[in-house]
Each structure stands twice: as C-alpha cells, then as structure tokens.
Amino acid sequence: MSKLYFHYWAMWAGKSLELIKVAYNYSERWKSVLIFNSALDTRFKQWEVSSRSWSSMPSITFNELTDFFKTIEDLDLMPDCILIDESQFLTKNQVNDCWRIVTKLNIPVMCYGLRTDFLWNLFEWSKRLMELAQKIEEIKTICWCGCKATMNARISNWNMVIIWEQIEIWENDKYISLCLKHYSENNIWNSIT
Ligand SMILES: [Zn+2]
C-alpha cells in the first residue's frame, strides 16, 4: 500500500537535494519518478548545485489550477513515485488530490515544503497534509547559533518583517532560519553578516 509523505523543513534545509536524492534512488532501481515544481518558485536559476541536478530531471510545473489526479490518470505509463517540490504552494484541494492518487492509483506521493510561514502560521496545504499524511518527517536545519532552527524569518532592509503577504516569491536573501530564542529576540544579525 502506497503512502502520502510530508517532508517539511524550516527553511533552506537542503530539501531540494533531499528530493533529488530520492529521485536518484528510484532511477537507480529502474523506477520512474514524476516531479512537480511550483510555477511560483523563481529561485531555481540561482541555485547552482540544485539547479544543475534538477535540470537533468523531467519535471512538470504546477499552479493553483493544476489537476494532479487527472494529470497522472492521463499518463500512458504510471510513475512509480511522485515528488512535489515547493509544496507550500499547493491548495487544500490539491492535497486531497494527492491523497486520491495514493489511495486510488496506489502511487506514493512525497511532498516537500514549508510547514509554517514566517509568522508561524500553518500553510493551508501543510495543515491538510498533517491531517492526511501517513509519514511525516522533519528535515532539520540550524540557526546561526548552531541550535536547531524551527522558525522562518522574513528579512527586509536588515530587519525582520512581521507584516507581509504569506506567499511571496521566494528568494534566498529574504528568508533565514532561526531557533525559537533568536526568532523571539529578533536577533538575526549574525545570520546576515
Ligand atoms: Zn539561534
């Protein structure tokens, strides 16, 4: 029986590399993997290592209108596994779609994305995935102090931002990972100098 997986991280914890590693493991065993990536993710070209690896893999761009179930159902050959990068851009219905793919088509779906935004609110998709996923795994990253980072901080003009749209175009220089202590203290200085 296939499963729905939720791999989440605070921020920039090397999840693209994790995803690529999984895809590589499947291909090594002659299994096919279908990768989705968000149309909102414009960081790609800036990520040298990840982008080079990623560019060698076939992927499908998704947006809020993408019908995941129908896309898979219409394929001539079913993939052995589906990987979804930047899953924080999924809608609740699309997460339900993933669940249908797992249960009706018996294909494992692994979602990689943020659990919370920089104000510590659950994304709609991650709340739904928390409810549906059979396997939930945190990809760890660390704060500048060396402690485990669990918070996303949005940075603008050298300060932490507290009011912003939840979904922005993600760029490396606008977000950092912090531990709870330094997030609470608004202490971002050492991580951006
Ligand atoms: Zn810290």
Residues whose N, C-alpha, C, O or C-beta is under 5 A from the ligand:
A	BS01	ZN	C143 W144 C145 C147 C179 H182
